[in-house]
Amino acid sequence: MRRHRVTYNDQLDQAIARLHEEGRYRTFIDIERHNGQFPHATRTREDGSTQDITVWCGNDYLGMGQNPVVLQAMHEAIDATGAGSGGTRNISGTTVYHKRLEAELADLHGKESALLFTSAYIANDATLSTLPKLFPGLIIYSDALNHASMIEGVRRNGGAKRIFRHNDVAHLRELMAADDAAAPKIIAFESIYSMDGDFGPIKEICDLADEFGALTYIDEVHAVGMYGPRGAGVAEQERLMHRIDIINGTLAKAFGVMGGYIAASHKMCDAIRSYAPGFIFTTSLPPAIAAGAAASVAYLKRAPELRAQHQTQARILKLRLKGLGLPIIDYGSHIVPVMVGDPVHTKMLSDMLLDEYGIYVQPINFPTVPRGTERLRFTPSPVHGPHEMDALVHAMDGLWSHCALNRAEDVG
């Protein structure tokens, strides 16, 4: 009897074709950053030719990925120890560099301990999926617009979950009041939501946590290094860090390197370290990465002027784009989203900015944002100077008209 053959390649072709048809097929751009010249870089086209470009969509918000202090620390560590860590943290992968970085992070957030992961995604996923093992019967209350890593951690943990409407404290209270008062609870939310740039209601959520005896878990990924007197995030800026039980952060954005972490009590970090598969079975960060990150964290604790410059650049760009009548979302953070509302138009704008003006900004499409809210998301930094700003504003003004897109006054 002849068996039916599954047409795997045909099904892959269909899946990829659907993305093309919907206008949300993602294209990687080959770029080479040049040390000391950020945000300028070189793009290599498919035909092998090159183009000078300005990066406007990077997450190295403060340019720390090319800061001499960070680079020197990494060079010294790699010269001293070599490339890799040699194993998981349990098997030869814990070094003085990892311990030093965790101490810097604990100090940054005013917590007893910190725990390193290979990324903030893994830190969120591993921690949130492990918590029900530590607190049987745990109910997790999760903001509807939480990052995919938080959603995945909550989904995988096997415990009870409640999704509250984005930043809707009244809805959160309704959900908490309807549950067993004796059940352990934790509220998971973000300080800055990276697609719109709006802030989470930290104080109000902490008040609810106190009322219902819940723990608090905040993702400060798009805030660490950039907000607060020492760069610990929005919770520090609002003097609320002491009311947060677990803080999640990244080393790959404002700190300019890679990796993620949580900061919490010694007992909490010890329990996550001991129970989370995402920590236990993963090779640790290379010592050079840990050394560079520690140097970056220490540097930014003493660099409020860099944070001020960053905020100034974001305000200037928003003001100028608003002056053109473009539909900007502005919640007062450093995120600069320009709403397009159509995946094909968003991709077309992105392509034209790159090909015609040498301006690199990736389109943001579903599933990163809901359908109908596709956008370009600009991330200005202290080193995007007047020339780069003028070039971007001029290009956006011309292309918006060329593509016959609505100005802000014509949209809802």
Backbone hydrogen bonds in HBPLUS format (Angstrom, degrees):
<---DONOR---> <-ACCEPTOR-->    atom                        ^
c    i                          cat <-CA-CA->   ^        H-A-AA   ^      H-
h    n   atom  resd res      DA  || num        DHA   H-A  angle D-A-AA Bond
n    s   type  num  typ     dist DA aas  dist angle  dist       angle   num
A0008-TYR N   A0006-VAL O   3.03 MM   2  5.67 129.9  2.29 104.8  90.4     1
A0011-GLN N   A0007-THR O   3.02 MM   4  6.30 156.7  2.08 153.6 160.3     2
A0012-LEU N   A0008-TYR O   2.92 MM   4  6.25 151.4  2.00 150.2 158.7     3
A0013-ASP N   A0009-ASN O   2.88 MM   4  6.13 158.6  1.92 149.6 155.4     4
A0014-GLN N   A0010-ASP O   2.94 MM   4  6.22 152.9  2.02 145.6 152.8     5
A0015-ALA N   A0011-GLN O   2.98 MM   4  6.19 155.8  2.04 144.1 150.5     6
A0016-ILE N   A0012-LEU O   2.99 MM   4  6.25 164.9  2.01 155.7 158.9     7
A0017-ALA N   A0013-ASP O   2.86 MM   4  5.96 155.2  1.92 145.2 153.1     8
A0018-ARG N   A0014-GLN O   2.99 MM   4  6.18 149.5  2.08 145.2 151.9     9
A0019-LEU N   A0016-ILE O   3.11 MM   3  5.30 121.1  2.47  98.8 112.6    10
A0020-HIS N   A0016-ILE O   3.19 MM   4  6.60 154.0  2.26 147.7 154.7    11
A0021-GLU N   A0017-ALA O   2.86 MM   4  6.14 163.0  1.89 156.8 161.2    12
A0022-GLU N   A0018-ARG O   3.00 MM   4  6.16 148.8  2.10 145.1 152.9    13
A0024-ARG N   A0019-LEU O   2.99 MM   5  5.32 150.7  2.08 159.4 157.9    14
A0023-GLY N   A0020-HIS O   3.05 MM   3  5.08 152.3  2.13 101.1 109.8    15
A0044-THR N   A0030-ASP O   2.94 MM  14  5.53 157.8  1.99 148.1 154.6    16
A0032-GLU N   A0042-THR O   2.77 MM  10  5.15 144.1  1.89 142.6 154.8    17
A0042-THR N   A0032-GLU O   3.00 MM  10  5.15 156.5  2.06 134.0 141.2    18
A0037-GLN N   A0034-HIS O   2.90 MM   3  5.45 160.1  1.94 145.2 144.5    19
A0040-HIS N   A0037-GLN O   2.79 MM   3  5.55 153.3  1.86 137.7 136.3    20
A0055-VAL N   A0039-PRO O   2.86 MM  16  5.30 176.3  1.86 154.8 154.9    21
A0041-ALA N   A0053-ILE O   2.98 MM  12  5.41 158.7  2.03 149.4 150.8    22
A0053-ILE N   A0041-ALA O   2.94 MM  12  5.41 175.6  1.94 148.7 149.6    23
A0043-ARG N   A0051-GLN O   2.77 MM   8  5.07 173.0  1.77 156.5 158.1    24
A0051-GLN N   A0043-ARG O   2.86 MM   8  5.07 141.2  2.01 142.5 151.3    25
A0045-ARG N   A0049-SER O   2.79 MM   4  5.44 162.3  1.82 163.2 168.2    26
A0048-GLY N   A0045-ARG O   2.96 MM   3  5.30 160.8  2.00 113.6 118.3    27
A0054-THR N   A0358-GLY O   2.78 MM 304  6.23 148.3  1.88 160.9 170.2    28
A0360-TYR N   A0054-THR O   2.96 MM 306  6.02 179.1  1.96 159.3 159.7    29
A0056-TRP N   A0360-TYR O   2.89 MM 304  5.67 164.2  1.92 156.4 157.7    30
A0379-THR N   A0056-TRP O   2.92 MM 323  5.66 158.3  1.97 141.3 146.7    31
A0063-GLY N   A0060-ASP O   3.12 MM   3  5.42 160.8  2.16 113.7 119.7    32
A0066-GLN N   A0063-GLY O   3.20 MM   3  5.96 169.0  2.21 119.3 122.6    33
A0067-ASN N   A0064-MET O   3.15 MM   3  4.75 170.5  2.16 100.8 103.4    34
A0070-VAL N   A0067-ASN O   3.04 MM   3  5.43 121.5  2.39 109.8 123.3    35
A0071-LEU N   A0067-ASN O   3.05 MM   4  6.34 166.0  2.07 158.7 163.0    36
A0072-GLN N   A0068-PRO O   2.88 MM   4  5.92 160.0  1.92 146.7 152.0    37
A0073-ALA N   A0069-VAL O   3.20 MM   4  6.34 159.0  2.25 139.7 145.0    38
A0074-MET N   A0070-VAL O   3.07 MM   4  6.35 153.9  2.14 148.9 156.1    39
A0075-HIS N   A0071-LEU O   2.88 MM   4  6.12 160.7  1.92 152.8 158.1    40
A0076-GLU N   A0072-GLN O   2.94 MM   4  6.13 165.4  1.96 152.8 156.6    41
A0077-ALA N   A0073-ALA O   3.08 MM   4  6.22 154.4  2.15 140.2 147.1    42
A0078-ILE N   A0074-MET O   2.94 MM   4  6.13 161.8  1.97 152.7 157.2    43
A0079-ASP N   A0075-HIS O   2.95 MM   4  6.06 155.4  2.01 149.0 156.0    44
A0080-ALA N   A0076-GLU O   3.03 MM   4  6.11 141.9  2.18 136.5 146.7    45
A0081-THR N   A0077-ALA O   2.84 MM   4  5.90 154.5  1.90 151.0 157.1    46
A0082-GLY N   A0078-ILE O   2.91 MM   4  4.64 146.6  2.02 118.9 127.3    47
A0284-SER N   A0087-GLY O   3.06 MM 197  6.36 165.6  2.09 135.9 134.5    48
A0091-ILE N   A0088-THR O   3.05 MM   3  5.06 133.3  2.28  96.4 109.5    49
A0093-GLY N   A0088-THR O   2.68 MM   5  4.72 126.3  1.97 164.4 152.5    50
A0099-LYS N   A0095-THR O   3.17 MM   4  6.51 166.5  2.19 155.2 158.3    51
A0100-ARG N   A0096-VAL O   2.90 MM   4  5.96 152.6  1.98 140.6 148.6    52
A0101-LEU N   A0097-TYR O   3.02 MM   4  6.16 157.0  2.07 142.5 148.3    53
A0102-GLU N   A0098-HIS O   2.97 MM   4  6.21 164.4  2.00 152.3 156.4    54
A0103-ALA N   A0099-LYS O   3.01 MM   4  6.18 150.6  2.09 142.9 150.8    55
A0104-GLU N   A0100-ARG O   3.01 MM   4  6.30 152.8  2.09 145.2 152.4    56
A0105-LEU N   A0101-LEU O   2.96 MM   4  6.24 156.6  2.02 152.8 159.0    57
A0106-ALA N   A0102-GLU O   2.93 MM   4  6.09 158.5  1.98 146.5 152.4    58
A0107-ASP N   A0103-ALA O   3.00 MM   4  6.13 161.1  2.04 145.6 150.9    59
A0108-LEU N   A0104-GLU O   2.88 MM   4  6.08 151.9  1.96 141.3 149.7    60
A0109-HIS N   A0105-LEU O   3.12 MM   4  6.35 157.4  2.18 149.7 153.0    61
A0110-GLY N   A0106-ALA O   2.97 MM   4  5.90 109.6  2.48 137.8 154.6    62
A0111-LYS N   A0106-ALA O   2.94 MM   5  4.95 157.9  1.99 146.6 148.2    63
A0110-GLY N   A0107-ASP O   3.25 MM   3  5.04 155.1  2.32  97.9 105.3    64
A0113-SER N   A0264-ALA O   3.06 MM 151  5.69 160.8  2.10 173.9 168.4    65
A0264-ALA N   A0113-SER O   3.08 MM 151  5.69 150.1  2.17 136.5 145.7    66
A0115-LEU N   A0262-ILE O   2.83 MM 147  5.39 152.6  1.90 155.2 162.0    67
A0262-ILE N   A0115-LEU O   3.06 MM 147  5.39 144.9  2.19 139.9 150.6    68
A0117-PHE N   A0260-GLY O   2.75 MM 143  4.99 156.4  1.81 144.0 139.0    69
A0260-GLY N   A0117-PHE O   3.07 MM 143  4.99 170.6  2.08 124.0 125.5    70
A0123-ALA N   A0119-SER O   2.98 MM   4  6.24 151.9  2.06 140.7 149.4    71
A0124-ASN N   A0120-ALA O   2.91 MM   4  6.10 161.0  1.95 148.9 152.0    72
A0125-ASP N   A0121-TYR O   2.93 MM   4  6.12 177.5  1.93 157.5 158.2    73
A0126-ALA N   A0122-ILE O   2.75 MM   4  5.62 165.6  1.77 148.2 153.2    74
A0127-THR N   A0123-ALA O   3.05 MM   4  5.88 159.0  2.09 137.2 143.9    75
A0128-LEU N   A0124-ASN O   2.94 MM   4  5.90 165.8  1.96 154.7 158.3    76
A0129-SER N   A0125-ASP O   3.04 MM   4  5.91 150.1  2.13 142.1 150.3    77
A0130-THR N   A0127-THR O   3.09 MM   3  5.16 141.3  2.24  99.7 111.2    78
A0131-LEU N   A0127-THR O   3.10 MM   4  6.25 143.1  2.24 154.8 163.2    79
A0133-LYS N   A0130-THR O   2.87 MM   3  5.53 143.7  2.00 122.7 133.3    80
A0134-LEU N   A0131-LEU O   2.93 MM   3  5.17 133.3  2.15 105.0 118.1    81
A0135-PHE N   A0131-LEU O   2.90 MM   4  6.15 145.6  2.02 152.2 163.5    82
A0138-LEU N   A0135-PHE O   3.00 MM   3  5.54 133.1  2.23 150.0 149.8    83
A0139-ILE N   A0184-PRO O   2.90 MM  45  6.30 150.6  1.98 143.2 151.2    84
A0186-ILE N   A0139-ILE O   3.02 MM  47  6.48 144.1  2.16 162.6 164.8    85
A0140-ILE N   A0160-ALA O   3.02 MM  20  6.38 164.5  2.05 141.8 143.7    86
A0162-ARG N   A0140-ILE O   2.81 MM  22  6.18 151.1  1.89 160.4 161.5    87
A0141-TYR N   A0186-ILE O   2.87 MM  45  6.19 168.4  1.88 162.8 166.7    88
A0188-ALA N   A0141-TYR O   2.77 MM  47  6.04 167.7  1.78 163.5 167.3    89
A0142-SER N   A0162-ARG O   2.81 MM  20  6.19 161.8  1.84 165.7 171.4    90
A0164-PHE N   A0142-SER O   3.06 MM  22  6.19 149.3  2.15 134.3 143.9    91
A0143-ASP N   A0188-ALA O   3.28 MM  45  6.67 157.1  2.33 168.4 174.9    92
A0146-ASN N   A0143-ASP O   3.10 MM   3  5.41 159.5  2.14 120.8 119.2    93
A0144-ALA N   A0164-PHE O   2.96 MM  20  5.77 139.1  2.13 176.2 168.0    94
A0150-MET N   A0147-HIS O   2.95 MM   3  5.40 127.7  2.23 110.3 123.3    95
A0151-ILE N   A0147-HIS O   3.02 MM   4  6.38 162.2  2.05 155.4 161.1    96
A0152-GLU N   A0148-ALA O   2.88 MM   4  6.02 157.3  1.93 146.6 152.5    97
A0153-GLY N   A0149-SER O   3.09 MM   4  6.20 155.8  2.15 136.4 142.8    98
A0154-VAL N   A0150-MET O   2.93 MM   4  6.15 162.7  1.96 154.3 158.5    99
A0155-ARG N   A0151-ILE O   2.85 MM   4  5.97 156.5  1.91 146.4 153.8   100
A0156-ARG N   A0152-GLU O   2.98 MM   4  6.05 153.7  2.05 148.1 153.8   101
A0168-ASP N   A0165-ARG O   2.89 MM   3  5.27 162.6  1.92 139.6 136.4   102
A0172-LEU N   A0168-ASP O   3.07 MM   4  6.38 157.6  2.12 147.8 154.6   103
A0173-ARG N   A0169-VAL O   2.89 MM   4  6.12 154.6  1.95 146.2 152.9   104
A0174-GLU N   A0170-ALA O   3.04 MM   4  6.34 152.9  2.11 144.6 151.5   105
A0175-LEU N   A0171-HIS O   3.06 MM   4  6.36 159.8  2.10 152.0 156.5   106
A0176-MET N   A0172-LEU O   2.98 MM   4  6.23 163.2  2.01 154.0 158.5   107
A0177-ALA N   A0173-ARG O   2.87 MM   4  5.97 159.5  1.91 151.1 156.8   108
A0178-ALA N   A0174-GLU O   3.15 MM   4  6.28 136.8  2.35 139.4 149.5   109
A0179-ASP N   A0176-MET O   3.24 MM   3  5.45 154.7  2.31 104.3 111.6   110
A0183-ALA N   A0180-ASP O   3.10 MM   3  5.43 158.8  2.15 110.9 117.3   111
A0215-LEU N   A0185-LYS O   2.88 MM  30  6.18 167.8  1.89 140.6 140.4   112
A0187-ILE N   A0215-LEU O   2.95 MM  28  6.33 155.8  2.00 144.3 147.5   113
A0217-TYR N   A0187-ILE O   2.81 MM  30  5.93 152.3  1.89 170.8 162.3   114
A0189-PHE N   A0217-TYR O   3.00 MM  28  6.46 157.7  2.05 164.1 170.8   115
A0219-ASP N   A0189-PHE O   2.87 MM  30  6.28 148.3  1.98 142.8 153.4   116
A0191-SER N   A0219-ASP O   2.99 MM  28  6.17 159.3  2.04 156.2 151.8   117
A0200-GLY N   A0191-SER O   2.93 MM   9  4.79 154.3  2.00 120.3 125.6   118
A0193-TYR N   A0198-ASP O   2.91 MM   5  5.54 164.8  1.93 162.1 166.8   119
A0197-GLY N   A0193-TYR O   2.65 MM   4  5.22 146.4  1.76 162.9 174.6   120
A0202-ILE N   A0200-GLY O   2.97 MM   2  5.60 127.6  2.25 109.8  94.3   121
A0205-ILE N   A0201-PRO O   3.03 MM   4  6.19 157.9  2.08 156.3 163.0   122
A0206-CYS N   A0202-ILE O   2.89 MM   4  6.11 159.1  1.93 154.4 160.6   123
A0207-ASP N   A0203-LYS O   2.86 MM   4  6.15 151.7  1.94 150.9 159.1   124
A0208-LEU N   A0204-GLU O   3.08 MM   4  6.36 153.9  2.15 142.5 148.7   125
A0209-ALA N   A0205-ILE O   2.88 MM   4  6.16 156.5  1.94 148.8 156.0   126
A0210-ASP N   A0206-CYS O   2.96 MM   4  6.23 153.4  2.03 147.2 153.5   127
A0211-GLU N   A0207-ASP O   3.00 MM   4  6.26 157.2  2.06 145.0 151.5   128
A0212-PHE N   A0208-LEU O   2.92 MM   4  6.14 156.3  1.98 156.2 161.2   129
A0213-GLY N   A0209-ALA O   2.84 MM   4  5.56 108.4  2.37 138.2 152.2   130
A0214-ALA N   A0209-ALA O   2.79 MM   5  4.47 155.6  1.85 132.5 137.9   131
A0246-ILE N   A0216-THR O   3.04 MM  30  6.40 148.5  2.14 151.5 160.6   132
A0218-ILE N   A0246-ILE O   2.97 MM  28  6.43 160.7  2.01 167.4 170.2   133
A0248-ASN N   A0218-ILE O   2.83 MM  30  6.12 166.5  1.84 166.9 168.4   134
A0220-GLU N   A0248-ASN O   2.80 MM  28  5.83 169.6  1.82 157.1 159.3   135
A0223-ALA N   A0220-GLU O   2.92 MM   3  5.12 157.9  1.97 120.0 120.9   136
A0224-VAL N   A0220-GLU O   2.90 MM   4  5.83 153.3  1.98 178.4 170.3   137
A0226-MET N   A0223-ALA O   2.92 MM   3  5.34 153.3  1.99 130.1 138.5   138
A0227-TYR N   A0223-ALA O   3.13 MM   4  5.65 131.7  2.37 168.6 162.8   139
A0225-GLY N   A0231-GLY O   2.53 MM   6  3.97 168.6  1.54 134.0 135.0   140
A0233-GLY N   A0227-TYR O   2.91 MM   6  4.54 157.0  1.96 138.9 132.9   141
A0231-GLY N   A0228-GLY O   3.17 MM   3  4.79 152.4  2.25  95.3 103.7   142
A0237-GLN N   A0233-GLY O   3.06 MM   4  6.40 158.2  2.11 144.6 151.2   143
A0238-GLU N   A0234-VAL O   2.86 MM   4  6.11 148.9  1.95 153.1 160.5   144
A0240-LEU N   A0235-ALA O   2.69 MM   5  4.92 177.2  1.69 159.4 158.3   145
A0239-ARG N   A0236-GLU O   2.93 MM   3  4.77 159.6  1.97 104.5 109.9   146
A0243-ARG N   A0240-LEU O   2.92 MM   3  5.45 156.7  1.98 116.9 124.6   147
A0244-ILE N   A0241-MET O   3.09 MM   3  5.36 166.5  2.11 112.2 116.3   148
A0247-ILE N   A0263-ALA O   2.98 MM  16  5.14 164.8  2.00 149.2 154.1   149
A0263-ALA N   A0247-ILE O   2.81 MM  16  5.14 143.8  1.94 141.3 153.0   150
A0249-GLY N   A0261-TYR O   3.07 MM  12  5.52 161.3  2.11 145.8 148.5   151
A0261-TYR N   A0249-GLY O   3.04 MM  12  5.52 145.9  2.16 153.1 150.0   152
A0251-LEU N   A0259-GLY O   2.79 MM   8  5.05 165.7  1.81 145.2 140.6   153
A0257-VAL N   A0251-LEU O   2.85 MM   6  5.62 151.6  1.93 161.2 155.8   154
A0256-GLY N   A0253-LYS O   2.94 MM   3  5.23 150.8  2.02 110.7 120.0   155
A0269-CYS N   A0265-SER O   3.05 MM   4  6.28 175.9  2.05 158.4 159.0   156
A0270-ASP N   A0266-HIS O   2.90 MM   4  5.99 157.3  1.95 149.1 156.2   157
A0271-ALA N   A0267-LYS O   2.94 MM   4  6.09 154.1  2.01 144.9 151.4   158
A0272-ILE N   A0268-MET O   2.98 MM   4  6.25 166.6  2.00 157.3 160.4   159
A0273-ARG N   A0269-CYS O   2.86 MM   4  5.92 162.2  1.89 147.6 153.5   160
A0274-SER N   A0270-ASP O   3.06 MM   4  6.14 141.8  2.21 137.0 146.5   161
A0275-TYR N   A0271-ALA O   2.99 MM   4  6.11 132.4  2.23 145.3 157.1   162
A0275-TYR N   A0272-ILE O   3.28 MM   3  5.26 135.9  2.49  96.7 108.1   163
A0276-ALA N   A0272-ILE O   2.93 MM   4  5.40 162.3  1.96 151.2 152.0   164
A0279-PHE N   A0276-ALA O   3.02 MM   3  5.46 153.7  2.09 111.8 119.9   165
A0280-ILE N   A0276-ALA O   2.95 MM   4  6.17 173.2  1.95 159.7 161.2   166
A0281-PHE N   A0277-PRO O   3.04 MM   4  5.70 173.8  2.04 147.2 149.2   167
A0289-ILE N   A0286-PRO O   2.99 MM   3  5.36 125.0  2.30 109.5 123.1   168
A0290-ALA N   A0286-PRO O   3.13 MM   4  6.51 161.3  2.17 155.8 161.2   169
A0291-ALA N   A0287-PRO O   2.81 MM   4  6.03 156.0  1.87 151.7 158.8   170
A0292-GLY N   A0288-ALA O   2.95 MM   4  6.11 159.8  2.00 144.2 149.4   171
A0293-ALA N   A0289-ILE O   2.89 MM   4  6.09 159.0  1.94 151.5 157.6   172
A0294-ALA N   A0290-ALA O   2.93 MM   4  6.09 159.6  1.97 147.1 152.5   173
A0295-ALA N   A0291-ALA O   3.04 MM   4  6.25 157.8  2.09 146.1 152.0   174
A0296-SER N   A0292-GLY O   2.96 MM   4  6.17 150.9  2.05 143.6 151.8   175
A0297-VAL N   A0293-ALA O   2.86 MM   4  6.11 165.1  1.88 157.6 160.6   176
A0298-ALA N   A0294-ALA O   3.00 MM   4  6.13 168.0  2.02 148.7 152.3   177
A0299-TYR N   A0295-ALA O   2.94 MM   4  6.02 154.9  2.00 141.9 149.3   178
A0300-LEU N   A0296-SER O   2.93 MM   4  6.12 167.9  1.94 155.8 157.9   179
A0301-LYS N   A0297-VAL O   3.10 MM   4  6.29 136.7  2.30 143.9 154.7   180
A0302-ARG N   A0299-TYR O   3.04 MM   3  5.63 149.9  2.13 111.7 120.2   181
A0303-ALA N   A0300-LEU O   3.27 MM   3  4.78 166.9  2.29 104.9 102.5   182
A0306-LEU N   A0303-ALA O   3.15 MM   3  5.58 137.4  2.34 108.7 118.5   183
A0308-ALA N   A0304-PRO O   2.97 MM   4  6.28 153.5  2.04 148.7 156.5   184
A0309-GLN N   A0305-GLU O   2.95 MM   4  6.19 156.9  2.01 145.4 151.0   185
A0310-HIS N   A0306-LEU O   3.02 MM   4  6.20 154.8  2.09 143.7 150.6   186
A0311-GLN N   A0307-ARG O   3.08 MM   4  6.36 162.3  2.11 150.4 153.6   187
A0312-THR N   A0308-ALA O   2.98 MM   4  6.20 154.2  2.05 146.8 154.6   188
A0313-GLN N   A0309-GLN O   2.97 MM   4  6.23 160.1  2.01 152.3 156.4   189
A0314-ALA N   A0310-HIS O   3.14 MM   4  6.43 157.5  2.19 148.7 154.6   190
A0315-ARG N   A0311-GLN O   2.99 MM   4  6.23 158.9  2.03 149.4 154.9   191
A0316-ILE N   A0312-THR O   2.95 MM   4  6.19 159.8  1.99 152.8 158.3   192
A0317-LEU N   A0313-GLN O   3.02 MM   4  6.22 166.7  2.04 150.5 153.8   193
A0318-LYS N   A0314-ALA O   3.03 MM   4  6.21 165.5  2.06 150.0 154.2   194
A0319-LEU N   A0315-ARG O   2.94 MM   4  6.06 162.4  1.97 148.5 153.7   195
A0320-ARG N   A0316-ILE O   2.97 MM   4  6.19 160.1  2.01 153.0 157.9   196
A0321-LEU N   A0317-LEU O   2.96 MM   4  6.13 161.8  1.99 153.3 158.2   197
A0322-LYS N   A0318-LYS O   2.85 MM   4  5.94 157.0  1.90 149.9 156.9   198
A0323-GLY N   A0319-LEU O   2.97 MM   4  6.11 142.9  2.11 136.4 146.8   199
A0324-LEU N   A0321-LEU O   3.12 MM   3  5.20 140.7  2.29  97.1 108.1   200
A0326-LEU N   A0321-LEU O   3.24 MM   5  5.81 160.6  2.28 156.7 151.6   201
A0325-GLY N   A0322-LYS O   2.79 MM   3  4.98 152.9  1.86 106.7 115.9   202
A0408-ALA N   A0325-GLY O   2.27 MM  83  5.00 172.0  1.28 164.1 165.3   203
A0328-ILE N   A0326-LEU O   2.96 MM   2  5.91 114.9  2.39 116.3 100.2   204
A0339-MET N   A0327-PRO O   2.99 MM  12  5.64 161.3  2.03 171.2 165.6   205
A0329-ILE N   A0337-PRO O   3.18 MM   8  5.68 158.2  2.23 153.5 157.7   206
A0336-VAL N   A0378-PHE O   3.28 MM  42  5.06 146.5  2.40 162.4 159.9   207
A0378-PHE N   A0336-VAL O   2.87 MM  42  5.06 162.8  1.90 148.2 142.3   208
A0338-VAL N   A0376-LEU O   2.76 MM  38  5.22 169.9  1.77 165.0 168.4   209
A0376-LEU N   A0338-VAL O   3.02 MM  38  5.22 160.2  2.06 147.7 151.8   210
A0340-VAL N   A0374-GLU O   2.93 MM  34  5.67 163.7  1.96 149.4 150.8   211
A0341-GLY N   A0374-GLU O   2.82 MM  33  4.60 173.2  1.83 133.3 135.5   212
A0346-THR N   A0342-ASP O   2.93 MM   4  6.06 155.9  1.99 151.7 159.4   213
A0347-LYS N   A0343-PRO O   3.02 MM   4  6.13 162.2  2.05 143.9 148.1   214
A0348-MET N   A0344-VAL O   2.92 MM   4  6.10 155.6  1.98 145.8 153.5   215
A0349-LEU N   A0345-HIS O   2.87 MM   4  6.07 162.6  1.90 151.3 155.0   216
A0350-SER N   A0346-THR O   3.02 MM   4  6.21 162.3  2.05 147.2 152.3   217
A0351-ASP N   A0347-LYS O   2.88 MM   4  6.10 163.4  1.91 151.7 155.9   218
A0352-MET N   A0348-MET O   2.94 MM   4  6.12 161.5  1.97 151.1 156.1   219
A0353-LEU N   A0349-LEU O   2.89 MM   4  6.03 160.2  1.93 152.4 157.9   220
A0354-LEU N   A0350-SER O   3.12 MM   4  6.32 155.6  2.18 145.4 151.6   221
A0355-ASP N   A0351-ASP O   2.83 MM   4  5.99 177.8  1.83 158.7 159.3   222
A0356-GLU N   A0352-MET O   2.91 MM   4  5.49 159.8  1.95 140.2 146.9   223
A0357-TYR N   A0353-LEU O   3.13 MM   4  5.19 139.4  2.30 116.8 127.6   224
A0359-ILE N   A0353-LEU O   2.97 MM   6  5.19 173.3  1.97 129.4 127.3   225
A0358-GLY N   A0354-LEU O   3.03 MM   4  4.51 138.0  2.22 115.3 121.9   226
A0364-ILE N   A0375-ARG O   2.87 MM  11  5.28 161.8  1.90 171.4 170.4   227
A0375-ARG N   A0364-ILE O   3.11 MM  11  5.28 158.2  2.16 142.4 149.1   228
A0368-THR N   A0365-ASN O   2.96 MM   3  5.84 128.5  2.24 140.3 139.9   229
A0373-THR N   A0370-PRO O   3.10 MM   3  5.73 148.6  2.20 140.0 140.6   230
A0384-HIS N   A0381-SER O   3.11 MM   3  5.45 171.8  2.11 117.3 118.5   231
A0389-MET N   A0385-GLY O   2.95 MM   4  6.16 159.2  2.00 155.9 162.8   232
A0390-ASP N   A0386-PRO O   2.83 MM   4  5.95 163.6  1.86 150.8 154.9   233
A0391-ALA N   A0387-HIS O   3.04 MM   4  6.24 162.3  2.08 149.8 154.3   234
A0392-LEU N   A0388-GLU O   3.09 MM   4  6.28 157.6  2.14 145.4 151.0   235
A0393-VAL N   A0389-MET O   3.00 MM   4  6.21 171.8  2.01 158.4 160.2   236
A0394-HIS N   A0390-ASP O   2.97 MM   4  6.06 166.7  1.98 153.0 157.0   237
A0395-ALA N   A0391-ALA O   3.04 MM   4  6.13 159.3  2.08 143.3 149.2   238
A0396-MET N   A0392-LEU O   2.91 MM   4  6.14 165.7  1.93 156.7 160.3   239
A0397-ASP N   A0393-VAL O   3.00 MM   4  6.13 157.3  2.05 148.8 154.9   240
A0398-GLY N   A0394-HIS O   3.13 MM   4  6.37 165.5  2.16 150.3 153.4   241
A0399-LEU N   A0395-ALA O   2.92 MM   4  6.04 170.2  1.93 157.0 160.3   242
A0400-TRP N   A0396-MET O   2.98 MM   4  5.80 157.9  2.03 142.7 148.6   243
A0402-HIS N   A0398-GLY O   3.00 MM   4  6.15 159.1  2.04 145.8 152.7   244
A0403-CYS N   A0399-LEU O   2.83 MM   4  5.92 155.4  1.89 151.9 156.3   245
A0405-LEU N   A0400-TRP O   3.15 MM   5  5.63 174.5  2.16 168.3 168.2   246
A0404-ALA N   A0401-SER O   3.00 MM   3  4.97 156.7  2.05 103.5 110.5   247
A0410-ASP N   A0407-ARG O   2.90 MM   3  5.51 153.6  1.97 118.0 126.6   248
A0411-VAL N   A0408-ALA O   3.26 MM   3  5.47 166.1  2.28 108.4 112.6   249
